[in-house]
Amino acid sequence: MDIITFTPAAIAAILKYKQTLQIPADHYLRVGIRQKNETNKRLLIGFDASNFKDKKATIQGIEVIYSPGEVFFFSGMQIDYVEEENRKGFTFVEKPKP
């Protein structure tokens, strides 16, 4: 089982951004947290170089890196990409039950 999943919209956006932003080949999609408290966990997603502490996984064809100590904050989540009238970007949502 993967720690996270991506919607088709998220996969398309990730691949588009990786190409249009000319992300270096040694950078991966980082999933993590900015703030570590139970009432307001702020999750993050972005391209980054891997460091010696990171874990790496290939999820739905996307190479993902993350800190092992942060995995429980986003494990089981689904990453979606939303384009609405006033905003666009990635969102973390609870993974739908099968």
DONU-417365 format. One record per residue (C-alpha): residue number from 0; residue in three letters; x, y, z. Coordinates in pm, whole numbers, plus 50000, padded with zeros to 5 digits. Layout:
REM residues N
@n: NUM res: ALA xx: X yy: Y zz: Z
...
REM end
This chain:
REM residues 98
@n: 0 res: MET xx: 50000 yy: 50000 zz: 50000
@n: 1 res: ASP xx: 50125 yy: 50348 zz: 49909
@n: 2 res: ILE xx: 50157 yy: 50607 zz: 50184
@n: 3 res: ILE xx: 49969 yy: 50860 zz: 49970
@n: 4 res: THR xx: 49784 yy: 50860 zz: 49639
@n: 5 res: PHE xx: 49740 yy: 51115 zz: 49363
@n: 6 res: THR xx: 49433 yy: 51203 zz: 49162
@n: 7 res: PRO xx: 49474 yy: 51210 zz: 48783
@n: 8 res: ALA xx: 49457 yy: 51593 zz: 48799
@n: 9 res: ALA xx: 49744 yy: 51598 zz: 49050
@n: 10 res: ILE xx: 49961 yy: 51366 zz: 48839
@n: 11 res: ALA xx: 49904 yy: 51581 zz: 48530
@n: 12 res: ALA xx: 49991 yy: 51901 zz: 48723
@n: 13 res: ILE xx: 50305 yy: 51748 zz: 48877
@n: 14 res: LEU xx: 50435 yy: 51634 zz: 48538
@n: 15 res: LYS xx: 50348 yy: 51971 zz: 48381
@n: 16 res: TYR xx: 50523 yy: 52169 zz: 48656
@n: 17 res: LYS xx: 50829 yy: 51944 zz: 48647
@n: 18 res: GLN xx: 50867 yy: 52011 zz: 48276
@n: 19 res: THR xx: 50770 yy: 52379 zz: 48255
@n: 20 res: LEU xx: 50971 yy: 52479 zz: 48563
@n: 21 res: GLN xx: 51270 yy: 52278 zz: 48437
@n: 22 res: ILE xx: 51314 yy: 52093 zz: 48766
@n: 23 res: PRO xx: 51660 yy: 51927 zz: 48779
@n: 24 res: ALA xx: 51669 yy: 51550 zz: 48733
@n: 25 res: ASP xx: 51806 yy: 51501 zz: 49087
@n: 26 res: HIS xx: 51501 yy: 51670 zz: 49246
@n: 27 res: TYR xx: 51195 yy: 51476 zz: 49353
@n: 28 res: LEU xx: 50848 yy: 51561 zz: 49474
@n: 29 res: ARG xx: 50872 yy: 51630 zz: 49847
@n: 30 res: VAL xx: 50568 yy: 51566 zz: 50064
@n: 31 res: GLY xx: 50591 yy: 51686 zz: 50421
@n: 32 res: ILE xx: 50470 yy: 51923 zz: 50686
@n: 33 res: ARG xx: 50541 yy: 52286 zz: 50770
@n: 34 res: GLN xx: 50381 yy: 52293 zz: 51109
@n: 35 res: LYS xx: 50367 yy: 52008 zz: 51358
@n: 36 res: ASN xx: 50069 yy: 52053 zz: 51582
@n: 37 res: GLU xx: 49748 yy: 51857 zz: 51599
@n: 38 res: THR xx: 49510 yy: 52149 zz: 51556
@n: 39 res: ASN xx: 49663 yy: 52297 zz: 51243
@n: 40 res: LYS xx: 49890 yy: 52067 zz: 51050
@n: 41 res: ARG xx: 50012 yy: 52246 zz: 50739
@n: 42 res: LEU xx: 50116 yy: 52000 zz: 50474
@n: 43 res: LEU xx: 50351 yy: 52087 zz: 50191
@n: 44 res: ILE xx: 50432 yy: 51963 zz: 49846
@n: 45 res: GLY xx: 50716 yy: 52080 zz: 49623
@n: 46 res: PHE xx: 51026 yy: 51975 zz: 49433
@n: 47 res: ASP xx: 51345 yy: 51928 zz: 49632
@n: 48 res: ALA xx: 51677 yy: 51746 zz: 49637
@n: 49 res: SER xx: 51695 yy: 51437 zz: 49852
@n: 50 res: ASN xx: 51909 yy: 51429 zz: 50166
@n: 51 res: PHE xx: 52052 yy: 51135 zz: 50359
@n: 52 res: LYS xx: 51758 yy: 51128 zz: 50605
@n: 53 res: ASP xx: 51487 yy: 51108 zz: 50337
@n: 54 res: LYS xx: 51293 yy: 50803 zz: 50233
@n: 55 res: LYS xx: 51213 yy: 50765 zz: 49865
@n: 56 res: ALA xx: 50916 yy: 50589 zz: 49704
@n: 57 res: THR xx: 50767 yy: 50571 zz: 49357
@n: 58 res: ILE xx: 50393 yy: 50624 zz: 49381
@n: 59 res: GLN xx: 50181 yy: 50606 zz: 49068
@n: 60 res: GLY xx: 50491 yy: 50679 zz: 48860
@n: 61 res: ILE xx: 50591 yy: 50986 zz: 49066
@n: 62 res: GLU xx: 50919 yy: 50974 zz: 49260
@n: 63 res: VAL xx: 50839 yy: 51104 zz: 49608
@n: 64 res: ILE xx: 51071 yy: 51189 zz: 49898
@n: 65 res: TYR xx: 50969 yy: 51244 zz: 50258
@n: 66 res: SER xx: 51105 yy: 51253 zz: 50609
@n: 67 res: PRO xx: 51024 yy: 50928 zz: 50794
@n: 68 res: GLY xx: 50934 yy: 51126 zz: 51107
@n: 69 res: GLU xx: 50660 yy: 51316 zz: 50923
@n: 70 res: VAL xx: 50490 yy: 51029 zz: 50744
@n: 71 res: PHE xx: 50212 yy: 50979 zz: 50998
@n: 72 res: PHE xx: 50087 yy: 51336 zz: 50933
@n: 73 res: PHE xx: 50001 yy: 51259 zz: 50570
@n: 74 res: SER xx: 49984 yy: 50881 zz: 50547
@n: 75 res: GLY xx: 49661 yy: 50770 zz: 50383
@n: 76 res: MET xx: 49595 yy: 51111 zz: 50228
@n: 77 res: GLN xx: 49519 yy: 51178 zz: 49864
@n: 78 res: ILE xx: 49677 yy: 51471 zz: 49681
@n: 79 res: ASP xx: 49451 yy: 51650 zz: 49435
@n: 80 res: TYR xx: 49502 yy: 51950 zz: 49209
@n: 81 res: VAL xx: 49222 yy: 52205 zz: 49196
@n: 82 res: GLU xx: 49170 yy: 52492 zz: 48953
@n: 83 res: GLU xx: 48892 yy: 52721 zz: 49064
@n: 84 res: GLU xx: 48796 yy: 53073 zz: 48971
@n: 85 res: ASN xx: 49014 yy: 53249 zz: 49228
@n: 86 res: ARG xx: 49276 yy: 52989 zz: 49309
@n: 87 res: LYS xx: 49463 yy: 52687 zz: 49188
@n: 88 res: GLY xx: 49692 yy: 52446 zz: 49362
@n: 89 res: PHE xx: 49743 yy: 52117 zz: 49535
@n: 90 res: THR xx: 49524 yy: 52002 zz: 49820
@n: 91 res: PHE xx: 49548 yy: 51713 zz: 50063
@n: 92 res: VAL xx: 49223 yy: 51530 zz: 50118
@n: 93 res: GLU xx: 49125 yy: 51224 zz: 50315
@n: 94 res: LYS xx: 49151 yy: 50926 zz: 50084
@n: 95 res: PRO xx: 48808 yy: 50803 zz: 49975
@n: 96 res: LYS xx: 48707 yy: 50465 zz: 50116
@n: 97 res: PRO xx: 48676 yy: 50190 zz: 49852
REM end
